[in-house]
Amino acid sequence: MIAQEFGKQYPSDAHEFVAILKETRQAGFDSTQNVLSQVSTIFAALNARVDELAAVTSGLATAVANIATLVGQQTTSVAAAPGTGSGFNVGTSQGTKASTTIAVPAGFSQALVVAIGSLTMADTAPNRFDTRCGIAGGYGAALPNLANTVGSTSAAHSRNLTGLSGGTITLEVQALAAVSATNGANTAIVTGFAIFFR
């Protein structure tokens, strides 16, 4: 009878078994270390990316603030104090009944200007009167009304002004009547605002 040999499948003694366990443990340890190293690398890359994004965000916030500052330096607005008049005569040609001014800020050469005026005229007999607003010598449409004892009209006008260099812009409300009339109840007010551009 011939003896049949089989390949070694099990450790022959305790020493060999321990050696196999050590090899297996070391292989597992090495594999774990490799995974941890890769994870550490990924986290480092992610942290670097987060830092980059934070820097970009900070840069964008600074840019937005700079743009806001720039826009603020390019425009400014000024409101006019109300100008009033009362007890005046309304003649048969347009005449100023109330006026006010807006100072032009230094460094600004253009402006969008709006004037808003209101006029009340009283007369003992029906009398037509026309009211209009003016800005720096330019006038809007005249609005007709009838002072049948008393009448009131509100008007507005806007203009784009260029070539400004200091000084003031005059806003006014004007009126004329079919028949010249003076009355203590006649009143007028004008106000407005300007948006200035460099």
C-alpha positions as CSV (number, residue, x, y, z in Angstrom):
1,M,0.0,0.0,0.0
2,I,1.4,3.3,-1.1
3,A,1.1,6.3,1.3
4,Q,-0.7,9.3,-0.2
5,E,0.7,12.8,0.6
6,F,-1.6,15.8,1.0
7,G,-0.6,19.4,0.9
8,K,-0.2,21.1,4.2
9,Q,-3.6,22.7,5.1
10,Y,-3.3,23.1,8.9
11,P,-0.5,24.2,11.1
12,S,1.5,21.2,12.4
13,D,2.1,22.7,15.8
14,A,1.2,25.6,18.0
15,H,4.2,27.7,16.8
16,E,3.1,27.6,13.2
17,F,-0.4,28.4,14.2
18,V,0.8,31.5,16.2
19,A,2.9,32.6,13.2
20,I,-0.1,32.4,10.9
21,L,-2.2,34.4,13.4
22,K,0.6,37.1,13.5
23,E,0.8,37.3,9.8
24,T,-3.0,37.6,9.5
25,R,-3.1,40.3,12.2
26,Q,-0.2,42.2,10.6
27,A,-1.9,42.1,7.2
28,G,-5.1,43.4,8.8
29,F,-3.2,46.1,10.6
30,D,-1.4,47.1,7.4
31,S,-4.7,47.2,5.5
32,T,-6.3,49.4,8.3
33,Q,-3.3,51.7,8.3
34,N,-3.6,52.0,4.5
35,V,-7.3,52.9,4.7
36,L,-6.7,55.4,7.6
37,S,-3.9,57.0,5.6
38,Q,-6.2,57.4,2.6
39,V,-8.9,58.8,4.7
40,S,-6.5,61.2,6.3
41,T,-5.3,62.4,2.9
42,I,-8.9,62.9,1.8
43,F,-9.7,64.9,4.9
44,A,-6.6,67.0,4.5
45,A,-7.7,67.8,0.9
46,L,-11.2,68.6,2.0
47,N,-9.9,71.0,4.7
48,A,-7.7,72.7,2.2
49,R,-10.7,73.1,-0.1
50,V,-12.8,74.5,2.7
51,D,-10.0,77.0,3.4
52,E,-9.9,78.0,-0.3
53,L,-13.7,78.5,-0.3
54,A,-13.6,80.5,2.8
55,A,-10.9,82.8,1.3
56,V,-13.0,83.1,-1.9
57,T,-16.1,84.0,0.1
58,S,-14.2,86.6,2.1
59,G,-12.9,88.0,-1.1
60,L,-16.4,88.2,-2.6
61,A,-17.7,89.9,0.5
62,T,-14.9,92.5,0.3
63,A,-15.6,93.0,-3.4
64,V,-19.3,93.6,-2.7
65,A,-18.5,96.1,0.0
66,N,-16.1,97.9,-2.3
67,I,-18.8,98.1,-5.0
68,A,-21.3,99.5,-2.6
69,T,-18.8,102.1,-1.5
70,L,-18.0,103.0,-5.1
71,V,-21.7,103.3,-6.0
72,G,-22.2,105.4,-2.9
73,Q,-19.3,107.7,-4.0
74,Q,-20.8,108.1,-7.5
75,T,-24.3,109.2,-6.4
76,T,-25.9,111.2,-3.7
77,S,-29.3,112.8,-3.1
78,V,-30.4,116.1,-1.6
79,A,-34.0,117.1,-0.6
80,A,-35.0,120.7,-0.9
81,A,-36.4,122.6,2.1
82,P,-40.0,123.8,1.3
83,G,-40.3,127.3,-0.1
84,T,-43.5,129.2,0.6
85,G,-45.3,132.4,-0.4
86,S,-48.6,134.0,0.6
87,G,-50.8,137.1,0.1
88,F,-49.3,137.7,-3.4
89,N,-50.7,139.1,-6.6
90,V,-51.3,136.8,-9.5
91,G,-50.8,138.8,-12.6
92,T,-51.6,138.0,-16.3
93,S,-48.1,136.7,-17.0
94,Q,-46.3,133.8,-15.3
95,G,-44.6,134.9,-12.1
96,T,-42.8,133.1,-9.3
97,K,-44.9,132.7,-6.1
98,A,-42.6,130.4,-4.1
99,S,-39.1,129.1,-4.6
100,T,-36.4,127.1,-2.9
101,T,-32.9,125.9,-3.8
102,I,-30.7,122.8,-3.7
103,A,-27.0,123.1,-3.3
104,V,-24.9,121.2,-5.8
105,P,-22.4,118.9,-3.8
106,A,-18.7,119.3,-4.7
107,G,-17.5,116.9,-7.4
108,F,-20.9,116.2,-8.9
109,S,-21.7,117.4,-12.4
110,Q,-25.1,115.9,-13.3
111,A,-28.4,115.7,-11.6
112,L,-32.0,114.3,-12.0
113,V,-34.1,117.0,-10.3
114,V,-37.8,116.9,-9.4
115,A,-39.9,119.9,-8.3
116,I,-43.3,119.6,-6.8
117,G,-45.5,122.7,-6.2
118,S,-49.0,123.7,-5.1
119,L,-50.8,127.0,-5.4
120,T,-54.1,128.2,-4.0
121,M,-55.7,131.3,-5.5
122,A,-58.7,133.2,-4.1
123,D,-60.8,135.8,-5.9
124,T,-64.2,137.4,-5.4
125,A,-65.3,136.4,-8.9
126,P,-64.5,133.4,-11.1
127,N,-61.0,133.7,-12.4
128,R,-58.9,131.2,-14.4
129,F,-55.3,130.7,-13.2
130,D,-52.5,128.5,-14.6
131,T,-49.8,126.9,-12.4
132,R,-46.5,125.4,-13.3
133,C,-43.2,124.3,-11.7
134,G,-39.7,125.4,-12.8
135,I,-36.2,123.9,-12.3
136,A,-33.2,126.1,-13.1
137,G,-35.1,128.2,-15.5
138,G,-36.8,125.3,-17.3
139,Y,-40.6,125.0,-16.9
140,G,-43.1,122.2,-17.0
141,A,-46.6,122.3,-18.4
142,A,-49.0,124.9,-17.0
143,L,-52.1,123.4,-15.4
144,P,-55.3,125.4,-15.6
145,N,-57.8,125.9,-12.8
146,L,-60.6,128.2,-11.8
147,A,-60.6,130.4,-8.7
148,N,-64.3,130.4,-8.2
149,T,-63.9,132.1,-4.8
150,V,-60.9,129.7,-4.2
151,G,-59.1,127.1,-6.2
152,S,-55.9,124.9,-5.7
153,T,-53.6,123.3,-8.2
154,S,-50.6,120.9,-7.7
155,A,-48.0,120.6,-10.4
156,A,-44.7,118.8,-10.9
157,H,-41.7,119.0,-13.2
158,S,-38.4,117.1,-13.7
159,R,-35.2,117.8,-15.5
160,N,-31.8,116.2,-16.2
161,L,-29.1,118.8,-15.6
162,T,-25.5,118.4,-16.8
163,G,-22.4,120.5,-16.6
164,L,-22.9,121.3,-13.0
165,S,-20.1,122.7,-10.9
166,G,-21.1,123.9,-7.5
167,G,-23.7,126.6,-7.0
168,T,-27.4,126.0,-6.5
169,I,-30.4,124.8,-8.4
170,T,-33.6,126.9,-8.1
171,L,-37.0,125.2,-7.8
172,E,-40.1,127.4,-8.2
173,V,-43.8,127.4,-8.6
174,Q,-45.4,130.0,-10.8
175,A,-48.9,131.2,-11.7
176,L,-50.7,133.6,-14.0
177,A,-54.4,134.6,-14.0
178,A,-56.9,135.7,-16.7
179,V,-57.5,138.8,-14.5
180,S,-54.8,140.1,-12.2
181,A,-55.9,139.6,-8.6
182,T,-54.4,140.1,-5.2
183,N,-55.8,138.2,-2.2
184,G,-54.5,137.6,1.3
185,A,-55.6,133.9,1.0
186,N,-53.3,133.3,-2.0
187,T,-50.7,130.7,-0.9
188,A,-47.9,128.7,-2.7
189,I,-45.4,126.0,-1.7
190,V,-42.7,124.2,-3.6
191,T,-40.3,121.5,-2.7
192,G,-38.4,118.7,-4.5
193,F,-35.2,116.7,-4.6
194,A,-32.2,116.0,-6.7
195,I,-30.1,112.8,-7.3
196,F,-26.6,113.8,-8.2
197,F,-24.1,111.9,-10.4
198,R,-20.4,112.4,-10.9
